[in-house]
Amino acid sequence: MTDPTAIQPSELDQLPDRDPEETAEWQASLDAVAKAAGPHRAAYLMRRTLERAEGNGLALPKLLETDYVNTIPTAAEPTVDGDEAMERRITAWNRWNAAAMVTRGAKHGVGGHIATFASAAWLYETGFNHFFKGKEADGSGDQLYIQGHASPGIYARAFLDGRLNETHLDNFRQEAGGNGLPSYPHPRRLPWLWEFPTVSMGLGPLSAIYQARFNRYLTNRGIKDVSQSHVWAFLGDGEMDEPESTAALALASREGLDNLTFVINCNLQRLDGPVRANFKIVQELEAQFRGAGWNVIKSLWGNAWDELFRLDTTGALVRRLREVPDAQVQTYQTRDAAYIRQDFFGSDPALVELAKLLSDDKILECFHLSRGGHEARKVYAAYKAAVEHKGAPTVILAQTVKGFTLGEGFASKNANHQMKKLSTDEFKQMRDLLELPIKDSDFVDGVVPYGHPGADSPEVRYLQERRAALGGPAPARRTHAVAPLPAPADKAFAAFDKGSGSQNVATTMAFVRLVKDLVRDKTSGKRWVPIVPDEARTFGMESLFPSLGIYSPKGQTYEPVDRDQLMYYKEAKDGQILNEGITEAGSMADFIAASTAYSTHGETMIPFYIFYSMFGWQRTADQMWQLGDQLGRGFLVGATAGRTTLTGEGLQHADGHSPVIAATNPAALSYDPAFAYEVATIVKDGLRRMYGEAAPGEDQNVFYYLTVYNEPIPQPAKPSGLGIDEGIVKGLYRFNTAESAGVQVNAANASRIQLLGSGTAIHWVLEAQRLLAEEWGVAADVWSATSWTELRRDALEADAALLRGEDRVPYVRQALQGAEGPVLAVSDYMRQVPDQIAQWVEQDYSSLGADGFGLSDTREAARRHFGVDAQSIVVAALAQLARRGEVPASAVKEARERYGL
């Protein structure tokens, strides 16, 4: 009987071996090397062979990790194009002022971070002096995603080049009084400097990838040639633990985004301690990025290590560097030469012999000072290789020391992220190390002085000349003088005014039909950017596939399976639709890039991102805050909205709270339209406000959130009369009265109630209006509340105006003034949504909503379960009237029994 375990190696390989004898010879050679020279030598030869194969383009799996050494050898480093001594002096001034700014602010208790910029100074300075293109360069210049905790260093540089003064620096993190500097990159707070908010960890790298991708989209669609723009993202090694940080790595390599470079500052520390205490974060990141198809450049060791590597004739040093965990490397930074000799070199006889050739000073220079991220030549070589690499994005893994140059009290200490100041003595030590001409007498009353070589000094002239050659200051945000977009023809919007007759139309479909017409506009049509997370067919958007095309940098290299159908799946290099697959985070990053193109590239784009409403704010509210901070404009559309409208999908799809989350974002204008004509009116006004002629005092830097429903219902015609459009935009208007609705009120001197409904709830309210009239003799007027949130914000502004001595009445109170009877508000969301306006309604106020978790059932059953169906509204209305003595209390009990509640 054959032994099942006796399988030959060749049997495990599905690839046929055409020459087993040759294969055996290669294997025997490897065995011989391992036996004669040891396994380390055999492993070395294998790695070098695989590297050669990869370099020659042979189809082999990638080698995911390389040795723990620099990718670019010292001998291959290019000459730095500049004055290195001058750049060292500039960097020294910036290091000093960054630390001084935070230390001076510490007396006010405002906090700040010193150690991050101290570790990354050369990563920024080398870029500013040689690589980062300003706004006056070709295309739109480069886009810089600055690591948020390094912001003091960026402010220090802006101080040196004259864009900031001492007053600005002294107001770091103190913005309320004017002339303040925000803690981190916040475009909304400092819009002339910052372009991209990055401190919500993980969103910076994700956004940078989609920004680089959107640059290609603009170029390929012929909107603007930004092929010379490069996206640089500066990240922390600890930040890479965030799932968003690496969520789109495959997209970047798949689409060959060689206009993108990640620079990861590997100082081996996060907020509380080591990033990978028992492992090596650089090796982990290298494997992750190489596996995703990125070009990886490691810049780990400075020039002081060259002598050690030359002495390492056995490879023992390289092996030891690979095995020492990061936390121990951090420990070496704080220990003396004797400790390092024993712990690092004492583990291998070959290393013991090597260490005998090294002085204590040499050991300390290597282990305390010499890192690839701290030497301009190393960083310059990595950056040059990155921008010259074609066909794939690049990540630079630069090893640094957190708190470098700040003294022994800071460098590599676990707590240095929380350390906010240096003492006077520590500043003097720093001054001596950096060789700055600051005198002891400059420290007045123990306050550290700012340092500046003078506006006409060689350092400042050099800095400004380098920036002028690269296209102007950086970072910088420009608000271009972009002409307002002409409004599309009224025909597209007016088409919804007459209603749909007997045809059932969902508001989701109404929005899609509107967009179909708007993208045909000769002026603005090409500027629409439809964004969908793989749900276009759910929302009825497949008809846009052949007409607009789905963007792909490769075009369509295959014949689609549905090519013989009218609405076939069409990809194109100049496609307009961004269909991102199942990634709401990626879709939001797309939206942010498109929504801020007016500033980044001077090109107005109109993005709309349509998604399951449950998977918008709940999943990506952090990015929506980022969108508001970045001053983005566009339309977010929460489709299949409501807690009871998509009930077949169950709890996880039943959205009853997205307007609550949206209300927390000051830049979001949140609407819950009920009818197709309301959708058209809101979109029309949004285009005017964001892209056309905004009214005086209106902030253009807003975005709209519309909830639309997949419930096909006959759409009514737009009511006639003055103020309808204003009411739709402001959030409330009277849709009808009991009399205009034509319902028969079977009672003399009937009681009256005001029913407010939003979104799909308006239809239950209208049915309740009929039941109240015909069965209970109650007259009800129906109001459409298109935006509870905008009504509340208007009321809050009115309250603030009153405190300033201005006489202003909230719009909601004006609209309901004189309306007879109590008010009952209903929505397909939790009661917290309509209750936003309660305190400003003068009439008796109550509400109904869908609080709690959703459930799977029919719409009718779900609405009965939550008590928001027409019959439940009738009972609630009768109860409200009964409390006022306007109907008998027995009517409430009778209604409950009649309707089976």
C-alpha positions in Angstrom: 0.0 0.0 0.0 1.4 3.4 -1.0 2.4 5.7 1.9 0.2 8.9 1.5 2.9 11.0 3.1 5.6 9.9 0.7 5.0 12.7 -1.8 7.9 14.0 -3.9 8.4 17.8 -3.8 7.7 18.0 -7.6 4.3 16.5 -7.0 3.4 19.5 -4.9 4.0 21.9 -7.8 1.3 22.2 -10.4 3.9 23.6 -12.8 5.6 20.9 -14.9 9.3 20.6 -14.5 10.8 20.3 -18.0 14.3 19.6 -16.7 14.2 17.8 -13.3 18.0 17.2 -13.5 18.8 20.9 -13.8 16.4 21.6 -10.9 18.2 19.1 -8.8 21.6 20.7 -9.6 20.3 24.1 -8.4 19.0 22.5 -5.2 22.2 20.7 -4.6 24.2 23.9 -5.1 22.1 25.6 -2.4 22.6 22.6 -0.1 26.3 22.8 -0.6 26.5 26.5 0.2 24.5 26.0 3.3 26.8 23.2 4.4 30.1 24.9 3.6 29.4 28.5 4.3 26.4 28.2 6.7 22.7 28.9 6.4 23.2 32.7 6.5 25.3 32.7 3.4 22.8 30.5 1.6 19.9 32.8 2.6 22.0 35.8 1.4 22.5 34.3 -2.0 18.8 33.4 -2.3 17.8 37.0 -1.5 20.2 38.5 -4.0 19.1 36.0 -6.7 15.4 36.9 -6.1 16.3 40.6 -6.2 18.1 40.1 -9.5 15.1 38.2 -10.9 12.7 40.9 -9.8 15.0 43.6 -11.3 15.0 41.7 -14.6 11.2 41.6 -14.7 10.9 37.8 -14.2 7.5 36.7 -13.2 8.2 35.6 -9.6 6.5 36.3 -6.3 7.9 39.5 -4.8 10.4 39.3 -2.0 8.4 41.0 0.7 11.3 41.9 3.1 14.8 43.0 2.4 17.7 43.4 4.9 17.4 46.0 7.6 19.6 48.4 5.7 19.2 51.3 3.4 17.7 50.6 0.0 20.1 53.1 -1.6 23.7 52.4 -0.8 25.9 55.4 0.2 28.0 55.0 -3.1 24.8 55.3 -5.1 23.5 58.5 -3.4 23.3 61.5 -5.8 24.9 64.8 -5.0 22.5 67.1 -3.2 21.7 70.1 -5.4 22.1 72.8 -2.9 24.1 74.3 0.0 24.0 71.6 2.7 25.6 73.9 5.3 23.0 76.6 4.7 20.2 74.1 4.9 21.5 72.8 8.2 21.4 76.4 9.6 17.8 76.8 8.3 16.7 73.5 9.8 18.3 74.5 13.1 16.3 77.7 13.3 13.1 75.8 12.5 13.8 73.2 15.2 14.4 76.0 17.7 11.3 78.0 16.9 9.1 75.0 16.8 10.2 74.0 20.3 10.0 77.6 21.6 6.5 78.1 20.3 5.1 75.0 22.1 7.1 75.8 25.3 5.9 79.4 25.4 2.3 78.2 24.9 2.6 75.7 27.7 2.3 78.4 30.3 -1.3 78.9 29.0 -2.0 75.2 29.2 -2.8 74.8 25.5 -0.5 71.9 24.9 1.4 71.1 21.7 3.8 68.5 20.4 7.5 68.9 20.2 9.0 65.5 19.6 7.4 64.6 16.3 8.8 67.5 14.3 12.1 67.1 16.0 12.3 63.6 14.5 11.0 64.6 11.1 12.7 68.0 10.5 14.9 66.8 7.7 12.0 64.9 6.0 10.3 68.2 5.6 13.2 70.5 5.0 14.7 68.4 2.2 11.3 68.4 0.5 10.8 72.2 0.9 14.3 73.0 -0.4 14.3 70.6 -3.3 11.1 68.8 -4.2 7.8 70.2 -3.1 6.4 72.3 -6.0 4.4 75.4 -5.1 1.1 76.7 -6.6 2.9 78.6 -9.4 4.6 75.5 -10.7 3.3 73.4 -13.7 -0.2 72.1 -13.2 -1.4 72.9 -9.7 1.9 72.3 -7.8 2.2 69.5 -5.4 -0.3 68.4 -2.7 1.2 68.1 0.8 -0.5 66.0 3.5 1.5 67.2 6.6 1.6 65.0 9.7 -0.5 66.9 12.1 1.7 66.6 15.1 4.5 68.2 13.1 2.6 71.5 12.6 4.8 73.6 14.9 7.7 72.9 12.5 5.7 74.1 9.5 4.7 77.3 11.4 8.4 77.8 12.3 9.3 77.7 8.7 6.5 80.1 7.7 7.9 82.4 10.4 11.4 82.2 8.9 10.2 83.0 5.4 8.1 86.0 6.6 4.6 84.5 6.3 4.1 84.5 10.1 5.3 86.8 12.9 6.0 86.4 16.6 2.4 87.3 17.5 1.2 84.4 15.4 3.6 82.0 17.1 2.6 83.3 20.5 -1.1 82.6 19.6 -0.4 78.9 18.7 -3.6 77.0 19.8 -5.2 80.3 20.8 -7.5 81.3 18.0 -10.4 83.1 19.7 -8.8 86.5 19.8 -7.6 86.6 16.2 -4.1 86.1 14.8 -4.1 82.5 16.2 -2.7 79.4 14.8 -4.7 76.2 14.9 -3.2 73.2 16.6 -3.1 71.1 13.5 -3.6 71.5 9.7 -7.1 72.9 9.6 -8.0 74.6 6.3 -11.2 76.1 7.7 -9.2 77.8 10.5 -6.2 78.9 8.5 -7.4 78.7 4.8 -4.4 80.5 3.2 -1.9 77.9 4.6 -3.4 74.5 5.1 -5.0 72.5 2.3 -5.6 69.1 3.9 -6.7 68.3 7.4 -4.7 65.2 8.5 -5.0 64.7 12.3 -7.9 62.3 12.3 -5.4 59.4 12.1 -5.6 57.3 9.0 -7.6 59.7 6.9 -4.5 61.5 5.6 -3.1 58.4 3.8 -6.5 57.4 2.5 -7.2 60.9 1.2 -3.8 61.2 -0.3 -4.3 58.1 -2.4 -7.6 59.2 -3.7 -6.3 62.8 -4.3 -3.5 61.3 -6.5 -6.1 59.2 -8.3 -8.4 62.2 -8.8 -5.5 64.1 -10.3 -5.3 61.4 -12.9 -9.1 61.6 -13.4 -8.9 65.3 -14.1 -6.1 64.8 -16.6 -7.6 61.8 -18.4 -11.0 63.6 -18.7 -9.4 66.7 -20.2 -10.6 69.0 -17.4 -7.0 70.1 -16.5 -3.6 68.7 -17.1 -2.2 68.1 -13.6 0.2 65.4 -14.6 3.1 67.3 -13.1 1.5 67.5 -9.6 2.9 65.1 -7.0 1.1 64.0 -3.8 3.2 63.7 -0.7 1.8 62.2 2.4 3.7 62.5 5.7 2.7 59.8 8.1 3.7 58.3 11.4 4.6 54.6 11.8 2.0 54.4 14.7 -0.6 55.9 12.5 -0.3 53.0 10.1 -2.2 50.9 12.6 -5.4 52.7 11.6 -7.3 50.5 9.1 -7.9 53.5 6.8 -4.1 54.1 6.5 -3.7 51.0 4.4 -7.2 50.5 3.1 -6.4 51.7 -0.5 -2.9 50.5 -1.0 -3.9 48.1 -3.7 -5.9 50.8 -5.6 -2.7 53.0 -5.7 -0.6 50.2 -7.2 -3.3 48.8 -9.4 -3.7 52.2 -11.1 0.0 52.9 -11.2 -0.1 56.1 -9.2 3.5 57.1 -9.5 2.4 60.6 -8.7 2.2 59.6 -5.1 4.8 59.2 -2.3 4.2 58.2 1.2 6.9 59.3 3.7 6.5 57.3 6.9 8.4 58.7 9.8 9.6 55.5 11.6 10.7 56.9 14.9 9.4 53.6 16.4 7.2 55.3 18.9 3.5 56.0 19.2 1.7 57.9 21.9 2.3 55.5 24.8 5.4 53.6 23.8 7.0 51.6 21.0 4.9 51.0 17.9 6.1 47.3 17.7 7.8 46.6 21.0 8.7 43.0 20.3 8.8 43.3 16.5 10.1 45.6 13.7 7.6 48.1 12.3 9.8 48.9 9.3 9.9 45.3 8.2 6.2 44.9 8.7 5.4 48.0 6.7 7.9 47.0 4.0 6.2 43.6 3.5 2.7 45.2 3.6 3.6 47.8 0.9 5.7 45.5 -1.3 2.9 42.9 -1.1 0.5 45.6 -2.3 2.7 46.4 -5.3 4.4 49.6 -4.0 8.0 50.7 -4.6 9.6 50.6 -1.2 12.7 52.7 -0.2 14.2 52.3 3.2 16.3 55.1 4.7 17.4 53.7 8.0 21.0 54.4 8.8 23.2 57.5 8.5 26.7 57.8 7.2 28.3 56.9 10.5 27.1 53.4 9.9 29.1 53.0 6.7 32.3 52.0 8.6 30.3 49.3 10.6 28.9 47.8 7.4 32.3 47.8 5.8 33.7 45.9 8.8 30.8 43.4 8.7 32.5 40.7 6.5 30.4 37.9 7.8 26.9 39.5 7.7 26.6 39.2 11.5 25.8 42.9 11.8 23.0 42.8 9.3 21.6 39.7 10.9 21.7 41.3 14.3 19.9 44.4 13.0 17.1 42.2 11.7 16.5 40.4 14.9 16.7 43.2 17.5 13.2 44.4 18.3 12.2 48.0 18.1 11.8 48.5 21.8 15.5 47.5 22.3 16.6 49.9 19.6 14.8 52.6 21.5 16.7 51.5 24.7 20.0 51.7 22.9 19.2 55.4 22.3 19.2 56.0 26.0 22.1 53.8 27.2 25.9 54.2 27.3 28.5 52.5 25.0 29.2 49.7 27.6 25.6 48.6 27.6 25.5 48.6 23.8 28.8 46.6 23.5 27.4 44.0 25.8 23.8 43.7 24.6 24.1 44.4 20.9 27.6 43.3 20.0 27.9 40.6 22.7 25.4 38.3 21.2 27.7 37.0 18.4 31.5 36.3 18.5 31.9 38.0 15.1 30.2 41.1 16.5 32.4 41.0 19.6 35.4 41.2 17.3 33.9 44.0 15.3 33.1 46.0 18.4 36.8 45.9 19.4 37.5 48.0 16.3 35.1 50.7 17.4 35.6 53.5 19.9 32.9 54.4 22.5 32.3 57.6 20.7 31.8 55.8 17.4 29.3 53.4 19.0 27.4 56.3 20.5 27.4 58.3 17.3 25.9 55.4 15.4 23.3 54.3 18.0 22.4 57.8 19.3 22.6 60.1 16.3 23.0 58.5 12.9 19.6 57.7 11.3 18.7 57.9 7.7 15.8 60.3 8.4 18.2 62.8 10.1 20.6 63.2 7.2 19.9 65.4 4.3 21.8 63.3 1.8 19.9 60.1 2.7 16.5 61.9 2.5 17.4 63.6 -0.8 18.5 60.3 -2.3 15.2 58.7 -1.3 13.0 61.5 -2.5 14.9 61.7 -5.9 14.4 58.0 -6.4 10.7 58.3 -5.5 9.9 61.0 -8.0 11.9 59.3 -10.7 10.2 55.9 -10.2 7.6 55.1 -12.8 4.7 52.7 -12.8 4.0 52.4 -9.1 3.6 54.6 -6.0 6.5 54.8 -3.6 6.7 54.6 0.2 9.8 55.9 2.0 10.4 54.3 5.4 12.7 56.7 7.1 14.0 55.8 10.5 14.4 58.6 13.0 14.6 59.3 16.7 11.5 60.9 18.3 12.7 64.0 20.2 16.0 64.2 18.2 18.1 67.2 19.2 15.8 68.0 22.2 18.2 66.5 24.7 18.5 63.4 26.7 15.3 64.1 28.5 13.3 63.7 25.3 15.0 61.4 22.8 13.3 58.0 22.6 11.5 58.4 25.9 8.1 56.7 26.0 6.4 59.8 27.4 7.8 62.3 25.0 4.6 62.6 23.0 3.0 64.1 26.1 6.0 66.3 27.0 5.1 69.9 26.1 8.1 72.0 27.1 11.9 72.3 27.6 13.5 73.9 30.6 15.9 76.9 30.1 18.9 74.7 30.6 17.6 72.2 28.0 17.1 75.0 25.5 20.7 76.2 26.1 21.9 72.7 25.5 19.9 72.6 22.3 21.2 76.0 21.2 24.8 74.7 21.7 24.1 71.5 19.8 22.5 73.4 16.9 25.2 76.1 17.0 22.7 79.0 17.0 23.7 82.6 17.8 21.4 83.0 20.8 22.8 84.6 23.9 22.0 83.7 27.5 20.9 87.3 28.0 18.1 86.7 25.4 16.3 84.5 27.9 14.3 87.2 29.8 12.6 86.2 33.0 13.1 82.6 31.9 11.1 83.0 28.7 12.8 81.3 25.7 13.3 83.7 22.8 12.3 83.1 19.2 15.2 83.1 16.9 15.5 84.7 13.4 18.6 85.4 11.4 17.0 88.5 9.9 14.7 89.2 6.9 17.7 89.9 4.6 20.0 87.2 6.0 21.6 84.6 3.7 19.5 81.9 5.3 16.2 83.6 4.5 17.3 84.6 1.0 18.4 81.1 0.3 15.0 79.7 1.6 13.0 82.1 -0.5 15.1 81.6 -3.6 14.6 77.8 -3.3 10.9 78.2 -2.9 10.7 80.7 -5.8 12.5 78.1 -8.1 10.0 75.5 -7.0 6.9 77.6 -7.7 6.3 79.6 -4.5 5.5 79.1 -0.8 4.4 75.7 0.5 2.3 74.6 2.0 -0.3 77.1 0.7 -3.9 77.0 -0.1 -5.3 79.1 -2.9 -8.9 80.4 -3.3 -8.9 80.8 -7.0 -11.0 83.5 -8.7 -13.1 80.9 -10.4 -16.1 82.3 -12.2 -19.5 81.1 -10.9 -20.9 78.3 -12.9 -23.9 79.4 -15.0 -27.1 77.9 -13.6 -28.5 75.0 -15.7 -31.6 75.7 -17.6 -34.8 75.8 -15.5 -36.3 73.0 -17.7 -34.4 70.3 -15.8 -35.9 71.4 -12.5 -39.3 72.5 -13.7 -39.9 69.0 -15.1 -40.8 67.8 -11.6 -43.3 70.6 -10.8 -46.2 69.0 -12.5 -45.8 65.7 -10.6 -45.9 62.2 -12.0 -49.6 61.7 -12.4 -50.5 58.1 -11.8 -47.0 56.9 -12.3 -45.2 55.7 -9.1 -41.9 57.4 -8.7 -39.5 57.1 -5.7 -37.5 60.2 -4.7 -34.3 58.2 -5.3 -35.3 57.8 -8.9 -36.4 61.4 -9.1 -32.9 62.5 -8.0 -31.2 60.2 -10.6 -33.5 61.5 -13.4 -32.6 65.1 -12.4 -28.9 64.3 -12.5 -29.3 62.7 -16.0 -30.7 66.0 -17.2 -28.0 68.1 -15.5 -25.0 66.2 -16.8 -26.3 67.0 -20.3 -25.9 70.7 -19.6 -23.3 72.1 -22.1 -21.6 74.3 -19.6 -21.6 72.4 -16.3 -22.5 68.9 -17.3 -18.9 67.7 -17.6 -18.2 68.9 -14.1 -20.5 66.5 -12.4 -18.7 63.7 -10.7 -21.0 60.8 -9.9 -19.6 58.6 -7.1 -21.1 55.2 -6.3 -19.9 52.4 -3.9 -20.9 49.5 -6.2 -24.6 50.2 -5.8 -25.5 52.0 -9.0 -28.0 49.4 -10.0 -29.7 49.6 -6.6 -30.3 53.3 -7.2 -31.3 52.9 -10.9 -28.2 54.5 -12.2 -27.1 51.8 -14.7 -28.5 53.9 -17.6 -25.6 56.3 -16.9 -23.0 53.6 -17.6 -22.9 53.8 -21.4 -23.6 57.5 -21.7 -21.0 58.7 -19.1 -18.7 55.8 -18.8 -17.0 54.4 -15.6 -13.6 55.9 -15.1 -10.7 53.5 -15.5 -7.1 54.5 -16.3 -6.8 51.5 -18.5 -10.1 52.0 -20.4 -11.9 48.8 -21.2 -9.5 45.9 -22.0 -12.2 43.3 -22.2 -15.6 42.7 -23.9 -18.3 43.2 -21.2 -20.7 40.3 -20.8 -23.6 42.6 -21.3 -22.2 44.4 -24.4 -25.3 43.5 -26.5 -27.6 45.3 -24.0 -28.5 49.0 -24.1 -27.2 49.7 -20.6 -24.0 47.8 -20.8 -21.1 48.1 -18.3 -18.8 50.6 -20.0 -15.4 51.5 -18.6 -13.4 54.3 -20.3 -10.2 56.3 -19.7 -12.2 59.5 -19.8 -15.2 58.0 -17.9 -17.1 60.3 -15.7 -18.5 57.9 -13.0 -16.3 56.8 -10.1 -17.6 53.4 -9.2 -15.4 52.5 -6.3 -16.5 49.0 -5.3 -17.6 48.3 -1.8 -15.8 51.0 0.0 -17.7 53.9 1.6 -14.5 55.3 3.0 -12.9 55.2 -0.5 -16.0 56.9 -2.0 -15.9 59.6 0.6 -12.2 60.2 -0.1 -13.1 60.6 -3.8 -15.8 63.0 -2.8 -13.4 65.1 -0.7 -10.9 65.3 -3.6 -13.6 66.3 -6.1 -15.4 68.7 -3.7 -12.2 70.7 -3.1 -10.9 70.8 -6.7 -12.0 74.4 -6.9 -9.2 75.3 -4.5 -6.6 72.5 -5.1 -6.7 72.9 -8.9 -8.8 75.9 -9.6 -11.4 73.7 -11.3 -15.0 73.6 -10.0 -16.3 70.1 -9.9 -19.8 69.0 -8.7 -19.6 65.7 -6.9 -22.6 63.7 -5.8 -22.1 60.6 -3.8 -25.1 58.3 -3.5 -25.1 55.5 -0.9 -27.2 53.5 1.4 -28.1 56.1 4.0 -27.3 53.6 6.8 -23.8 53.3 5.5 -23.0 57.0 5.2 -22.8 59.0 8.3 -22.7 56.0 10.6 -19.6 54.6 8.9 -17.8 57.7 7.6 -18.9 60.7 9.8 -15.2 61.3 10.6 -14.5 61.9 6.9 -17.6 64.1 6.6 -16.1 66.2 9.3 -12.8 66.2 7.3 -14.9 67.3 4.3 -16.2 70.3 6.3 -12.8 71.2 7.6 -11.4 71.0 4.1 -14.2 73.4 2.8 -15.6 70.9 0.4 -18.7 71.4 -1.7 -21.1 68.9 -3.2 -24.1 66.6 -2.7 -24.2 63.6 -0.4 -27.3 61.5 -1.1 -28.4 59.0 1.5 -30.6 56.7 -0.6 -32.9 53.8 0.6 -33.4 56.1 3.6 -35.5 55.7 6.7 -36.0 53.1 9.4 -39.1 51.5 8.0 -38.6 51.9 4.2 -36.0 49.2 3.6 -37.2 46.8 6.2 -36.6 43.6 4.2 -32.9 44.2 4.8 -33.3 44.3 8.5 -31.7 45.9 11.5 -28.3 46.8 10.0 -29.8 48.5 7.0 -32.6 50.4 8.7 -31.4 54.0 9.1 -33.3 56.0 11.7 -30.6 58.3 12.8 -28.4 59.7 10.0 -30.0 63.2 10.2 -29.1 63.2 13.9 -25.4 62.7 13.1 -25.6 65.1 10.1 -26.9 67.8 12.4 -23.7 67.7 14.4 -21.7 68.8 11.4 -21.8 72.6 11.0 -20.9 72.4 7.3 -23.7 69.9 6.4 -27.0 71.2 5.2 -29.3 68.3 5.9 -32.6 67.8 4.0 -35.3 65.1 4.1 -37.4 65.9 1.1 -40.8 64.2 0.6 -41.5 64.9 -3.1 -39.7 65.0 -6.4 -40.2 68.7 -6.8 -38.6 69.3 -3.4 -35.5 67.4 -4.5 -35.3 69.5 -7.6 -35.7 72.8 -5.7 -33.1 71.9 -3.1 -30.5 70.8 -5.7 -31.2 73.9 -7.7 -30.6 76.1 -4.7 -27.5 74.1 -3.7 -26.0 74.7 -7.1 -26.7 78.4 -6.8 -25.2 78.6 -3.3 -22.1 76.4 -3.7 -21.2 77.1 -7.4 -23.1 80.2 -8.5 -23.9 83.5 -7.0 -24.3 83.0 -3.3 -26.4 85.6 -1.4 -24.6 88.1 0.9 -23.6 86.4 4.1 -24.1 82.9 2.7 -21.2 80.5 3.3 -20.4 78.8 0.0 -18.1 76.2 1.8 -21.0 73.9 2.7 -22.2 70.5 1.4 -25.7 69.1 1.2 -27.0 65.9 2.6 -30.3 64.7 1.0 -32.2 61.6 2.1 -34.2 59.9 -0.7 -36.4 56.9 -0.5 -36.9 53.7 -2.6 -40.7 53.8 -2.1 -42.4 54.3 -5.4 -45.4 56.6 -4.9 -47.3 59.0 -7.2 -45.6 62.3 -7.0 -47.9 65.3 -6.5 -47.6 68.6 -8.4 -45.9 71.5 -6.8 -48.4 73.7 -4.9 -48.9 77.1 -6.3 -48.5 80.2 -4.2 -45.8 82.5 -2.9 -43.0 81.3 -0.7 -43.1 77.6 -1.6 -39.5 77.6 -2.8 -38.3 79.6 0.1 -40.1 77.3 2.5 -38.5 74.2 0.8 -35.1 75.7 1.2 -35.6 77.0 4.7 -37.1 73.8 5.9 -40.9 74.1 6.2 -44.0 75.1 4.2 -47.7 74.3 4.3 -48.4 71.6 1.7 -52.2 71.8 2.1 -55.0 72.5 4.5 -57.9 70.3 5.3 -60.0 72.4 2.9 -57.5 72.5 0.0 -56.9 68.8 0.3 -60.6 68.3 -0.4 -61.2 65.9 2.6 -64.7 66.0 4.1 -64.7 67.0 7.7 -67.7 65.3 9.2 -68.3 67.7 12.1 -69.4 71.3 12.7 -66.9 73.5 14.5 -64.2 70.9 13.9 -61.1 70.8 16.0 -57.9 71.5 14.0 -54.4 70.2 14.2 -51.1 70.9 12.3 -49.4 67.7 11.0 -45.7 68.1 10.1 -44.1 65.3 8.1 -40.7 64.8 6.4 -39.5 62.4 3.7 -41.6 59.4 3.1 -43.6 60.1 6.4 -45.5 62.7 4.5 -47.6 60.0 2.9 -48.7 58.5 6.2 -49.5 62.0 7.4 -51.7 62.7 4.3 -53.6 59.4 5.0 -53.9 60.4 8.6 -55.3 63.8 7.5 -58.1 61.9 5.6 -58.9 59.5 8.5 -59.0 62.4 11.0 -61.5 64.3 8.8 -63.7 61.4 7.6 -63.8 59.3 10.8 -63.2 61.7 13.7 -64.3 65.1 12.4 -60.9 66.7 12.9 -59.4 69.1 10.4 -55.7 68.7 9.8 -53.4 70.9 7.9 -50.3 69.2 6.4 -46.8 70.7 6.4 -43.8 69.4 4.6 -40.7 69.7 6.9 -37.9 69.4 4.4 -35.2 70.2 7.0 -35.6 69.9 10.7 -31.9 70.8 11.1 -32.0 74.0 9.0 -35.0 75.1 11.0 -33.1 74.6 14.2 -30.0 76.4 13.0 -32.1 79.4 11.9 -33.7 79.4 15.3 -30.3 79.2 17.1 -29.1 82.2 15.0 -32.2 84.1 16.0 -31.5 83.4 19.6 -27.9 84.6 19.2 -29.2 87.7 17.5 -31.5 88.5 20.4 -28.5 88.4 22.8 -26.9 91.0 20.5 -29.9 93.2 20.9 -31.4 92.4 17.4 -35.1 91.6 17.1 -35.4 88.5 15.0 -38.0 85.8 14.9 -37.1 82.2 14.0 -38.4 81.1 10.6 -40.2 78.1 12.1 -42.2 80.4 14.4 -43.0 82.8 11.5 -44.2 79.9 9.3 -46.5 78.4 12.0 -47.7 81.8 13.2 -51.5 81.8 13.4 -51.7 78.0 12.7 -54.7 76.7 14.7 -54.4 73.9 17.1 -51.5 71.8 18.3 -48.5 70.5 16.2 -47.7 66.8 15.7 -44.4 66.1 13.9 -43.7 62.8 12.2 -40.6 61.3 10.5 -39.2 57.9 9.6 -36.4 58.7 12.0 -36.0 58.7 15.8 -38.0 61.4 17.5 -34.8 63.3 18.2 -34.9 64.4 14.6 -38.2 66.4 14.6 -37.7 67.3 18.2 -34.9 69.6 17.1 -37.4 72.4 16.6 -39.7 71.8 19.6 -38.6 74.7 21.8 -39.3 77.3 19.1 -42.8 76.1 18.3 -45.4 78.3 20.2 -48.2 75.7 19.8 -48.4 72.6 21.8 -45.9 70.2 20.3 -45.4 66.5 20.2 -43.7 64.1 17.8 -43.7 60.5 16.5 -40.6 58.7 15.2 -39.0 55.3 14.7 -36.8 55.0 17.9 -35.0 51.7 18.6 -33.5 49.1 16.3 -34.9 48.3 12.9 -36.4 44.9 12.0 -37.2 42.8 9.0 -40.9 42.8 7.9 -43.2 44.6 5.5 -43.2 48.4 5.5 -46.8 48.4 6.9 -45.8 46.0 9.8 -42.7 48.0 10.6 -44.6 51.3 10.7 -47.2 49.8 12.9 -44.5 48.4 15.2 -42.9 51.8 15.6 -46.2 53.6 15.8 -45.8 55.9 12.9 -48.3 54.6 10.4 -51.4 56.6 9.5 -53.6 55.0 12.2 -51.0 55.6 14.9 -50.8 59.2 13.8 -54.5 59.5 14.1 -54.5 58.1 17.7 -51.6 60.4 18.6 -53.4 63.4 17.2 -56.6 62.6 19.0 -54.6 62.1 22.3 -53.1 65.5 21.8 -56.5 67.1 21.2 -58.0 65.3 24.1 -55.4 66.7 26.5 -56.6 70.1 25.4 -60.2 69.1 25.9 -61.0 69.5 22.2 -62.1 65.9 21.6 -63.5 63.4 24.2 -61.0 61.3 25.9 -63.1 58.3 24.9 -62.2 59.0 21.3 -58.6 58.0 21.9 -59.6 54.6 23.4 -62.1 54.0 20.6 -59.5 54.8 18.0 -57.0 52.4 19.5 -59.5 49.6 19.5 -60.8 50.4 16.0 -57.3 50.3 14.5 -56.1 47.4 16.6 -53.3 49.4 18.3 
